[in-house]
Amino acid sequence: MQRLDAALMEVMLPYRRTLDSLMEDWEEIRSPENIAALMAPRDENSLLMQRKEDSNLRRLWRLTRLYLMIKGQSGEPEFDEVGA
């Protein structure tokens, strides 16, 4: 049992150190802007993924607006968000 605990500790130790380091950073954060900065991408691939997500969100927004404009011109009755 002690060997199993030792092996488990050896595997978990690097992750625990990373967690402790991140928690220290987290505890220093006091404002929403700083929390957003902490969550911001830190490497090139993350930054590219974030830009793609932003682009997709803008595309979804444009398509939704276009759909609502077309729906409004078609003469169909419009419903509010609660479906009434």
Backbone as a chain_set.jsonl record, in Angstrom:
{"seq": "MQRLDAALMEVMLPYRRTLDSLMEDWEEIRSPENIAALMAPRDENSLLMQRKEDSNLRRLWRLTRLYLMIKGQSGEPEFDEVGA", "coords": {"N": [[0.823, -1.191, 0.0], [1.975, 1.217, 0.716], [3.821, 1.568, -1.322], [2.171, 1.969, -3.479], [0.911, 4.373, -2.734], [3.195, 6.026, -2.76], [3.898, 5.919, -5.49], [1.633, 7.051, -6.63], [1.743, 9.611, -5.492], [4.078, 10.536, -6.684], [3.268, 10.819, -9.326], [1.215, 12.683, -9.07], [2.375, 14.961, -7.926], [3.655, 16.983, -9.706], [1.339, 18.052, -10.913], [0.002, 19.009, -8.707], [1.729, 21.037, -7.863], [1.483, 22.8, -10.013], [-1.232, 23.447, -9.767], [-1.202, 24.711, -7.236], [0.377, 26.943, -7.834], [-1.235, 28.242, -9.75], [-3.451, 28.765, -8.163], [-2.384, 30.599, -6.367], [-1.987, 32.767, -8.105], [-4.664, 33.215, -8.757], [-5.766, 34.0, -6.302], [-4.698, 36.509, -6.008], [-6.125, 38.076, -7.712], [-8.435, 40.662, -8.088], [-10.359, 42.059, -9.527], [-12.894, 42.006, -12.137], [-11.721, 42.503, -14.65], [-9.071, 41.712, -14.302], [-9.464, 39.011, -13.824], [-10.408, 38.217, -16.316], [-8.102, 38.693, -17.78], [-6.446, 36.787, -16.658], [-7.626, 34.482, -17.599], [-7.141, 34.689, -20.262], [-5.854, 33.65, -23.466], [-2.62, 32.122, -23.674], [-0.734, 31.144, -25.416], [0.29, 30.829, -28.924], [-1.452, 29.114, -30.412], [-3.765, 29.075, -28.841], [-4.52, 31.718, -28.986], [-5.142, 31.945, -31.714], [-7.307, 30.159, -31.822], [-9.096, 31.552, -30.183], [-9.556, 33.844, -31.747], [-10.842, 32.654, -33.939], [-13.161, 31.697, -32.692], [-14.314, 34.149, -31.946], [-14.765, 35.219, -34.486], [-16.608, 33.356, -35.5], [-18.714, 33.821, -33.743], [-19.404, 36.456, -34.436], [-20.245, 35.964, -37.064], [-22.465, 34.304, -36.573], [-24.089, 36.163, -35.249], [-24.566, 38.019, -37.336], [-25.965, 36.381, -39.174], [-28.203, 35.713, -37.647], [-29.398, 38.22, -37.287], [-29.982, 38.788, -40.002], [-31.787, 36.704, -40.548], [-33.881, 37.418, -38.797], [-34.627, 39.865, -39.929], [-35.537, 39.043, -42.476], [-37.61, 37.369, -41.725], [-39.284, 39.203, -40.515], [-40.113, 40.667, -42.739], [-41.579, 38.874, -44.186], [-44.184, 38.681, -43.427], [-45.002, 36.868, -41.564], [-46.395, 36.11, -38.371], [-44.834, 37.537, -35.562], [-43.258, 36.282, -32.656], [-42.755, 36.843, -29.196], [-40.06, 36.35, -26.823], [-41.097, 34.595, -24.91], [-42.905, 33.14, -26.248], [-45.54, 33.92, -26.543]], "CA": [[0.0, 0.0, 0.0], [2.859, 2.376, 0.772], [4.417, 1.737, -2.643], [1.121, 2.545, -4.312], [0.812, 5.778, -2.335], [4.395, 6.718, -3.234], [3.793, 6.039, -6.949], [0.573, 8.022, -6.888], [2.264, 10.915, -5.113], [5.061, 10.914, -7.694], [2.53, 11.249, -10.511], [0.368, 13.832, -8.753], [3.126, 16.105, -7.428], [3.756, 18.105, -10.659], [0.027, 18.67, -11.086], [-0.298, 19.746, -7.472], [2.522, 22.265, -7.887], [0.838, 23.69, -10.982], [-2.468, 23.915, -9.143], [-0.856, 25.664, -6.185], [0.837, 28.165, -8.489], [-2.392, 28.913, -10.331], [-4.295, 29.267, -7.078], [-1.759, 31.822, -5.856], [-2.345, 33.813, -9.065], [-6.099, 33.461, -8.643], [-6.059, 34.709, -5.061], [-4.263, 37.894, -6.149], [-7.047, 38.761, -8.612], [-9.474, 41.353, -7.33], [-11.362, 42.697, -10.368], [-13.286, 41.197, -13.291], [-10.763, 42.689, -15.737], [-7.912, 40.884, -14.022], [-9.867, 37.62, -14.0], [-10.419, 37.996, -17.763], [-6.704, 38.619, -18.224], [-5.919, 35.509, -16.198], [-8.188, 33.441, -18.437], [-6.787, 34.946, -21.652], [-4.936, 32.664, -24.036], [-1.218, 32.448, -23.418], [0.157, 30.728, -26.496], [-0.166, 31.176, -30.262], [-2.604, 28.304, -30.821], [-4.926, 29.527, -28.08], [-4.917, 33.013, -29.535], [-5.786, 31.661, -32.99], [-8.604, 29.57, -31.518], [-9.953, 32.62, -29.668], [-9.965, 34.675, -32.889], [-11.823, 31.896, -34.711], [-14.418, 31.725, -31.935], [-14.882, 35.491, -32.083], [-15.248, 35.335, -35.857], [-17.826, 32.557, -35.605], [-19.771, 34.508, -33.0], [-19.847, 37.583, -35.284], [-20.99, 35.393, -38.182], [-23.764, 33.886, -36.038], [-24.86, 37.373, -34.98], [-25.022, 38.562, -38.616], [-26.98, 35.49, -39.726], [-29.411, 35.847, -36.832], [-30.026, 39.502, -37.66], [-30.534, 38.63, -41.345], [-32.97, 35.856, -40.416], [-34.966, 38.193, -38.187], [-35.081, 40.856, -40.906], [-36.317, 38.341, -43.496], [-38.831, 36.891, -41.071], [-40.138, 40.373, -40.314], [-40.642, 41.12, -44.025], [-42.385, 37.827, -44.817], [-45.563, 38.783, -42.975], [-45.312, 35.884, -40.529], [-46.532, 36.732, -37.045], [-43.643, 37.41, -34.732], [-43.508, 35.913, -31.266], [-41.716, 37.305, -28.29], [-39.215, 35.281, -26.299], [-41.836, 33.635, -24.1], [-43.763, 32.368, -27.139], [-46.926, 34.373, -26.47]], "C": [[0.865, 1.253, 0.0], [3.504, 2.632, -0.583], [3.417, 2.368, -3.599], [0.941, 4.028, -4.005], [1.992, 6.588, -2.852], [4.34, 6.932, -4.746], [2.743, 7.067, -7.327], [1.045, 9.438, -6.576], [3.259, 11.435, -6.157], [4.38, 11.431, -8.963], [1.774, 12.545, -10.246], [1.153, 15.089, -8.396], [3.27, 17.236, -8.451], [2.425, 18.822, -10.876], [-0.358, 19.498, -9.866], [0.475, 21.062, -7.428], [1.916, 23.278, -8.851], [-0.441, 24.277, -10.402], [-2.175, 24.959, -8.079], [-0.414, 26.997, -6.772], [-0.332, 28.948, -9.078], [-3.313, 29.475, -9.262], [-3.707, 30.527, -6.45], [-2.075, 32.987, -6.785], [-3.808, 34.203, -8.9], [-6.414, 34.297, -7.401], [-5.636, 36.174, -5.117], [-5.228, 38.72, -6.994], [-8.167, 39.395, -7.792], [-10.561, 41.967, -8.209], [-11.716, 41.8, -11.55], [-12.304, 41.318, -14.453], [-9.536, 41.808, -15.524], [-8.237, 39.406, -14.177], [-9.892, 37.294, -15.487], [-8.999, 37.877, -18.295], [-6.083, 37.297, -17.814], [-6.403, 34.371, -17.095], [-7.794, 33.599, -19.9], [-5.807, 33.9, -22.162], [-3.49, 33.097, -23.883], [-0.283, 32.001, -24.53], [-0.486, 31.022, -27.847], [-1.408, 30.407, -30.682], [-3.868, 28.733, -30.088], [-5.438, 30.847, -28.625], [-5.642, 32.829, -30.865], [-7.182, 31.079, -32.765], [-9.573, 30.641, -31.013], [-10.437, 33.516, -30.806], [-11.006, 33.958, -33.738], [-13.173, 31.879, -34.0], [-15.097, 33.077, -32.048], [-15.474, 35.688, -33.466], [-16.544, 34.554, -36.04], [-18.989, 33.208, -34.869], [-20.303, 35.693, -33.807], [-20.673, 37.074, -36.456], [-22.373, 34.948, -37.718], [-24.661, 35.093, -35.786], [-25.405, 37.96, -36.28], [-26.127, 37.704, -39.217], [-28.29, 35.583, -38.952], [-30.144, 37.136, -37.166], [-30.67, 39.42, -39.037], [-31.808, 37.798, -41.304], [-34.145, 36.646, -39.839], [-35.497, 39.26, -39.132], [-35.959, 40.202, -41.959], [-37.643, 37.872, -42.914], [-39.806, 38.053, -40.87], [-40.767, 40.859, -41.604], [-41.593, 40.116, -44.65], [-43.845, 37.874, -44.396], [-45.952, 37.736, -41.952], [-45.489, 36.601, -39.203], [-45.271, 36.494, -36.22], [-44.041, 37.101, -33.298], [-42.401, 36.491, -30.413], [-41.005, 36.092, -27.687], [-39.975, 34.236, -25.491], [-42.827, 32.84, -24.948], [-45.22, 32.774, -27.116], [-47.264, 35.269, -27.629]], "O": [[0.524, 2.243, -0.647], [3.715, 3.785, -0.959], [3.779, 3.203, -4.428], [0.832, 4.845, -4.919], [1.816, 7.709, -3.328], [4.696, 8.005, -5.233], [2.946, 7.863, -8.244], [0.764, 10.364, -7.336], [3.277, 12.625, -6.472], [4.864, 12.37, -9.596], [1.706, 13.412, -11.118], [0.631, 16.193, -8.554], [3.022, 18.386, -8.087], [2.384, 20.046, -11.006], [-0.97, 20.559, -9.989], [-0.063, 22.085, -7.005], [1.844, 24.469, -8.546], [-0.696, 25.473, -10.535], [-2.842, 25.992, -8.031], [-0.786, 28.056, -6.267], [-0.412, 30.167, -8.926], [-3.892, 30.547, -9.44], [-4.448, 31.423, -6.045], [-2.397, 34.08, -6.318], [-4.147, 35.387, -8.904], [-7.245, 35.204, -7.458], [-6.154, 36.995, -4.361], [-5.151, 39.948, -6.988], [-8.764, 38.757, -6.925], [-11.602, 42.364, -7.686], [-10.93, 40.93, -11.926], [-12.075, 40.343, -15.169], [-9.022, 41.222, -16.477], [-7.389, 38.627, -14.611], [-9.451, 36.217, -15.89], [-8.727, 37.05, -19.166], [-5.272, 36.741, -18.555], [-5.674, 33.406, -17.323], [-8.089, 32.717, -20.706], [-5.029, 33.334, -21.394], [-3.172, 34.284, -23.952], [0.865, 32.445, -24.576], [-1.651, 31.413, -27.918], [-2.328, 30.991, -31.254], [-4.946, 28.744, -30.683], [-6.646, 31.066, -28.713], [-6.651, 33.49, -31.115], [-8.132, 31.466, -33.445], [-10.748, 30.634, -31.38], [-11.603, 33.908, -30.828], [-11.955, 34.585, -34.209], [-14.214, 32.03, -34.641], [-16.313, 33.152, -32.225], [-16.556, 36.257, -33.609], [-17.479, 35.046, -36.671], [-20.128, 33.148, -35.332], [-21.513, 35.913, -33.859], [-21.687, 37.676, -36.81], [-23.36, 35.196, -38.411], [-25.857, 35.052, -36.075], [-26.569, 38.358, -36.338], [-27.12, 38.233, -39.715], [-29.367, 35.537, -39.545], [-31.367, 37.144, -37.312], [-31.777, 39.921, -39.233], [-32.798, 38.143, -41.948], [-35.267, 36.552, -40.335], [-36.697, 39.534, -39.138], [-37.012, 40.737, -42.305], [-38.683, 37.977, -43.565], [-41.014, 37.891, -41.039], [-41.863, 41.418, -41.57], [-42.346, 40.469, -45.558], [-44.667, 37.16, -44.969], [-47.099, 37.703, -41.509], [-44.81, 37.592, -38.937], [-44.723, 35.392, -36.192], [-45.046, 37.607, -32.797], [-41.257, 36.612, -30.85], [-41.323, 34.948, -28.013], [-39.528, 33.092, -25.401], [-43.517, 31.962, -24.431], [-46.065, 32.038, -27.624], [-48.394, 35.747, -27.731]]}, "num_chains": 1, "name": "protein.A"}
